[in-house]
Amino acid sequence: MTTGTFWGRYRGAIVLIPKPAGGDACGPSSMFRFGPIVISMPKQKEFETTFAKLKEILQKFESKLVVVANTPTYYALETTHVMKNKKRVYFAGVKIGKGYVSYHLMPVYACAEVREKISPELKKRMQGKSCFNFSTPDEELFRQLAKLTKVGFKRFTSKDFYSQF
């Protein structure tokens, strides 16, 4: 019989742990005696699927850009333009984090005309000035993101853009 519950974390999941009557429910030993009830746990498979679909968007541009990271959890592209500080300009990347998959698109930060093309639905996924977060695949938003990436690519690789630096 339980007299209450408390929240905790168990192996990366948020859990609800029953508190036994007349006993102390603190520590891992009580969790194993009474068993945690898993409330929510990020689905690694969904993250991997989301990452793969977002990576596909960027792979269309890799022949004209420089791949600087290509691991199972991080993929990033830079332009071929070298700035005065002798570094290339970061274009975009996708990375699996703890709670979401993030898609960073620098043209959104650097170009007002790209930023203006963001739909209200996609804007809800924005965190910061150039990052979009997803925990599950969303085909419609991914289509919008692909169009936005294409517009950003045209702008970010134009000579007009770099002439201002």
N, C-alpha and C positions, 0 to 999 in steps of 0.2 A: 504494500500500500504506500502511496506517495502522499506527501503533505504539500507539495508545491513543486516548482520547477525553477531552473535557472538556465541562462544562456551561456554557451561556451563555444570553443572552437575545437574541432577534432579532425586532424589530418586535412586541414584546409577547408573543411566544411563548417558552416554555421549549424550548431546543433542545439536541441532542446533536451536537457538532461533531467529526468525525473528525480526529485528529492525524496529520499525514503523517510517514512515516519519514524521519529525518535532517533534518527541517525544523522551523521554528518555526510553531506553530499559533496564535499570538496575533494578535489584531487582525482587523479586518473583511476584509482582503485574503485571508487564508487561508480565511476562511469562504466567500468567493465562489469561490475556487479549488476547494474540496472540497465545498462545499454543506452547509448545515445539514440535519439530520434533525429534523423537528418532532416533539416528544414530546407536548405538549399545548398547546392554545390555547383560551382562553375563547371560547365561541361567542356572538357578539354577537346573532345571531338568537334564540337561546334566552333570552338576557337580555331582549330586547325582548318576547318572548312572555310570559315570566314577569312582567315589569313590567306588561304590559297586563292580564293576569289578576288581579294583585294590585290594580291600579288600579280594576278593575271592582268589587271588593269595597267599596272606599271610595266610589265614585261613587254608590252606593245612598243614601248619607247626605249628599251635597253640598247637597241642597235645604234641609236643616235645620242645616247647618254653613256655615262660611266657607272657600272655596277660597283658599289663600294662595300656592300654587305649582301651576302646570300647564304643565310643559315636557315634552319627549320623554324626559327622564331623571329628573324629580322631580315628584311630586304630593303636596300636603299640605293637610290640613284643620285648622281650629281651631274651637272652640266659639264661640257668640255671647256667652258670659258674659265680661264684662270684670272682671279682678281689680283689687285696690287699686292695683297698679302701672300701671294703665291699659293693660294688655295682655290679649289674649284667651288662653285656655288651648289649647295645642296638643293636638289629639286624635290624629291619626295621619298617616302619610305613607309613601310608597314611593319608593325611590331606586335608580338603577342605579349600582353602584360598580365598582371595577376587577375584583374577583373574584367578585362575587355581587350579587344584588338584595336590598336590605334593606327590611323592612316594620316600621315603628316604630308601636307601639300604646301610647300613654301610660296608658290605663286599666289595663293589666297592671302598670305600675309603681305607680300610685296606689291601686289597689283590690285588697285581698286576696281578695275573693270572685271577682273576675275571674281573678286569678292561679291560684286553686285549680282552675279549669276547664281549665287547659292539660293536654293529654294528654302522656304520656311521649314519643310520637313527635314531637310539635310542640316539646316542651321541648328535644329534641336539636338543633333548629334555632335555639335562642335564643342570642343573644350579648348579654351585659349584662342589664339588667333589663327592657327593653321592646322589644328588637329581635329579629326573626326573619330569618335569611338563607337565600336560595335561589339556586341556580345554574341549575336547570332547573324547569319547571313540575311540580307534584305535586298533582294534583286532590284527593286525599283530604285532604292537609294544608291545602289552600286552602279546602276545605269547613269544616274545623275552625276555621280562622282567620276565616272569614266568621261563624261562630256566635259565636266569641269577640269579634269586633268588634261584633256586634249587642248582646251582653251588656254590653260596655264602653260602647257608645253609650248604652244605657238608664241605666246607672249614672252616666256622666259628664255627662249632660244633666239629671239629676234635681236638684230643688231641695235635697233632703237632702244631696247631695254638696257643693254649694257653701255650704250653711249653716255648715259647719265652718270656713270661712275668714273 
